[in-house]
């Protein structure tokens, strides 16, 4: 059996390492995401709790759920979803 080739691209690691500190700066280049995130999170919470029969007013309405956030970037959505109780994996 042949060994699996690594899928890590050093140029991608370098690119994202350069912008890592900027993800959480609401006045930085990702500022629009910070403005949009509360709207996006409220919509997801409303839709998911309705479809899953969960209490949207609960402190952690996503407790016991697992969430895969593909393309999570700096985790601007992953972290609030975890605070709402989801076990989150961000890729």
ZITA-V645717 format. One record per residue. N is the residue number from 1. PSI is psi in whole degrees, -180 to 180 (* if undefined). NEAR is the number of other C-alpha atoms within 8 Angstrom. Layout:
n: <N & N>
psi: <PSI & PSI>
near: <NEAR & NEAR>
This chain:
n: <1 & 2 & 3 & 4 & 5 & 6 & 7 & 8 & 9 & 10 & 11 & 12 & 13 & 14 & 15 & 16 & 17 & 18 & 19 & 20 & 21 & 22 & 23 & 24 & 25 & 26 & 27 & 28 & 29 & 30 & 31 & 32 & 33 & 34 & 35 & 36 & 37 & 38 & 39 & 40 & 41 & 42 & 43 & 44 & 45 & 46 & 47 & 48 & 49 & 50 & 51 & 52 & 53 & 54 & 55 & 56 & 57 & 58 & 59 & 60 & 61 & 62 & 63 & 64 & 65 & 66 & 67 & 68 & 69 & 70 & 71 & 72 & 73 & 74 & 75 & 76 & 77 & 78 & 79 & 80 & 81 & 82 & 83 & 84 & 85 & 86 & 87 & 88 & 89 & 90 & 91>
psi: <131 & 146 & 144 & 139 & 141 & 144 & 6 & 124 & 110 & -34 & -34 & -41 & -45 & -44 & -49 & -27 & -37 & -35 & 1 & -44 & -19 & -19 & -41 & 11 & 106 & -15 & 4 & -164 & -14 & 18 & -38 & -35 & -37 & -36 & -42 & -27 & -44 & -35 & -47 & -45 & -42 & -42 & -46 & -45 & -46 & -49 & -45 & -43 & -37 & -45 & -30 & 0 & 39 & 157 & 113 & -16 & -6 & 150 & -38 & 75 & -14 & 15 & 133 & -7 & 151 & 137 & 130 & 116 & 96 & 127 & 38 & -16 & -126 & 0 & 23 & -25 & -35 & -45 & -47 & -34 & -37 & -39 & -25 & 5 & -12 & 146 & 109 & 136 & 121 & 131 & *>
near: <2 & 3 & 4 & 4 & 4 & 4 & 4 & 6 & 6 & 6 & 6 & 8 & 9 & 8 & 8 & 8 & 7 & 7 & 8 & 8 & 7 & 9 & 13 & 8 & 10 & 10 & 6 & 8 & 8 & 12 & 10 & 8 & 8 & 10 & 8 & 8 & 10 & 8 & 7 & 8 & 11 & 8 & 8 & 8 & 9 & 9 & 8 & 9 & 13 & 9 & 7 & 6 & 6 & 10 & 7 & 9 & 5 & 6 & 5 & 9 & 12 & 11 & 9 & 7 & 8 & 8 & 8 & 8 & 10 & 6 & 6 & 11 & 7 & 7 & 8 & 13 & 9 & 12 & 9 & 9 & 12 & 10 & 8 & 11 & 12 & 14 & 10 & 12 & 9 & 10 & 8>
